[in-house]
Amino acid sequence: MKKILFLGLLLGLSMVAPARADQTAAPATQARPDPVARVDQRLARLKEELKIAGNQESAWTAYAEKTRSNVKEMRDQMQAAMREPAATAPERFDRHIELMRKRLVNFENMDQALKELYAALTPEQRVILDRHFSRMRR
């Protein structure tokens, strides 16, 4: 849990860096691929790698839907925050703290779905999933 909070904080701190004086660059949402599309690709690869069986499908579906939903919500919150008018440094920081609180709730929801999926996996599949999540910290 501490790792998730730390990663979220690092990601969030990158957002509070001072804005460039010239705003001629394209918005970040146009320069980066859509996170929802990326998570769909990653989920498809992971499902294939895990070789999800029929009796595991409901746990997988619950986890995948929760993941997609949370990624979409985070993307939408970030885009909304980027469209907000300029604010003072304390106001921006307060908004950022609120976004981090929402992210924590999202991670906690995903945690439950992940635990249910993990319980449905075979020992071999658990090794694969453990390896997959060990790469998250990079």
Phi, psi and omega per residue, in radians:
M1 nan -0.687 3.123
K2 -1.120 -0.644 3.121
K3 -1.112 -0.729 -3.130
I4 -1.107 -0.797 3.117
L5 -1.080 -0.739 -3.141
F6 -1.099 -0.789 3.134
L7 -1.110 -0.735 3.106
G8 -1.094 -0.714 3.126
L9 -1.125 -0.757 3.104
L10 -1.064 -0.780 3.121
L11 -1.077 -0.754 -3.119
G12 -1.171 -0.669 -3.136
L13 -1.097 -0.501 3.105
S14 -1.135 -0.399 -3.138
M15 -1.400 -0.426 -3.069
V16 -1.612 0.100 3.068
A17 -1.096 2.583 -3.122
P18 -1.000 2.458 3.134
A19 -1.292 2.648 3.093
R20 -1.197 2.599 -3.126
A21 -1.147 -0.696 3.109
D22 -1.644 2.239 -3.090
Q23 -1.771 0.513 -3.089
T24 -1.403 -0.288 -3.121
A25 -1.226 2.682 3.117
A26 -1.150 2.534 3.089
P27 -1.012 2.631 -3.098
A28 -1.027 -0.544 -3.115
T29 -1.177 -0.436 3.121
Q30 -1.489 -0.456 -3.055
A31 -1.479 -0.387 -3.060
R32 -1.901 2.632 3.076
P33 -1.168 2.695 -3.134
D34 -1.112 2.175 -3.121
P35 -1.109 -0.501 3.129
V36 -1.196 -0.729 3.088
A37 -1.124 -0.705 3.128
R38 -1.124 -0.724 -3.130
V39 -1.194 -0.590 3.071
D40 -1.065 -0.744 3.112
Q41 -1.128 -0.762 -3.133
R42 -1.151 -0.708 3.116
L43 -1.120 -0.713 3.132
A44 -1.090 -0.761 3.108
R45 -1.122 -0.733 -3.130
L46 -1.149 -0.733 3.124
K47 -1.067 -0.731 3.115
E48 -1.139 -0.755 -3.139
E49 -1.136 -0.662 3.134
L50 -1.314 -0.364 -3.080
K51 0.960 1.037 -3.111
I52 -1.045 2.220 -3.141
A53 -1.572 2.908 -3.104
G54 -0.956 -0.724 -3.116
N55 -1.296 -0.135 3.119
Q56 -1.814 -0.105 -3.014
E57 -1.045 -0.705 -3.100
S58 -1.173 -0.693 3.096
A59 -1.153 -0.715 3.103
W60 -1.094 -0.821 -3.105
T61 -1.056 -0.743 3.122
A62 -1.078 -0.776 3.128
Y63 -1.121 -0.830 -3.105
A64 -1.103 -0.735 3.133
E65 -1.145 -0.725 3.122
K66 -1.123 -0.722 3.127
T67 -1.100 -0.863 3.134
R68 -1.029 -0.813 -3.112
S69 -1.047 -0.782 -3.120
N70 -1.193 -0.699 3.109
V71 -1.122 -0.743 3.111
K72 -1.091 -0.766 3.137
E73 -1.096 -0.760 3.116
M74 -1.108 -0.749 3.111
R75 -1.050 -0.806 -3.112
D76 -1.116 -0.680 3.113
Q77 -1.142 -0.718 3.131
M78 -1.137 -0.757 3.141
Q79 -1.117 -0.701 3.106
A80 -1.117 -0.716 3.135
A81 -1.118 -0.636 -3.127
M82 -1.248 -0.435 3.125
R83 -1.476 -0.225 -3.118
E84 -1.182 2.589 3.131
P85 -1.118 2.792 3.132
A86 -0.966 2.516 -3.121
A87 -2.333 2.989 3.076
T88 -1.244 2.842 3.127
A89 -1.001 -0.807 3.113
P90 -1.098 -0.649 3.112
E91 -1.138 -0.751 3.098
R92 -1.078 -0.740 -3.134
F93 -1.129 -0.720 3.095
D94 -1.073 -0.745 3.101
R95 -1.104 -0.687 -3.141
H96 -1.137 -0.720 3.096
I97 -1.059 -0.722 3.119
E98 -1.119 -0.706 3.069
L99 -1.075 -0.709 3.135
M100 -1.142 -0.640 3.079
R101 -1.095 -0.753 3.114
K102 -1.123 -0.680 3.106
R103 -1.112 -0.687 3.109
L104 -1.058 -0.770 3.095
V105 -1.057 -0.750 3.112
N106 -1.066 -0.779 3.128
F107 -1.115 -0.682 3.105
E108 -1.112 -0.682 3.076
N109 -1.143 -0.731 3.106
M110 -1.157 -0.588 3.137
D111 -1.037 -0.762 3.141
Q112 -1.126 -0.776 3.123
A113 -1.112 -0.678 3.111
L114 -1.126 -0.735 3.130
K115 -1.104 -0.669 3.106
E116 -1.176 -0.710 3.071
L117 -1.109 -0.823 -3.108
Y118 -0.999 -0.711 3.134
A119 -1.124 -0.480 -3.113
A120 -1.495 -0.183 -3.068
L121 -1.474 2.727 3.017
T122 -1.345 2.877 3.091
P123 -0.988 -0.661 3.132
E124 -1.146 -0.719 3.131
Q125 -1.184 -0.602 3.118
R126 -1.106 -0.658 3.092
V127 -1.061 -0.752 3.132
I128 -1.106 -0.798 -3.131
L129 -1.168 -0.689 3.072
D130 -1.030 -0.771 3.133
R131 -1.123 -0.719 3.124
H132 -1.024 -0.833 -3.096
F133 -1.327 -0.342 3.069
S134 -1.216 -0.398 3.122
R135 -1.389 -0.216 -3.100
M136 -1.090 -0.503 -3.046
R137 -1.387 -0.084 3.137
R138 -1.379 nan nan
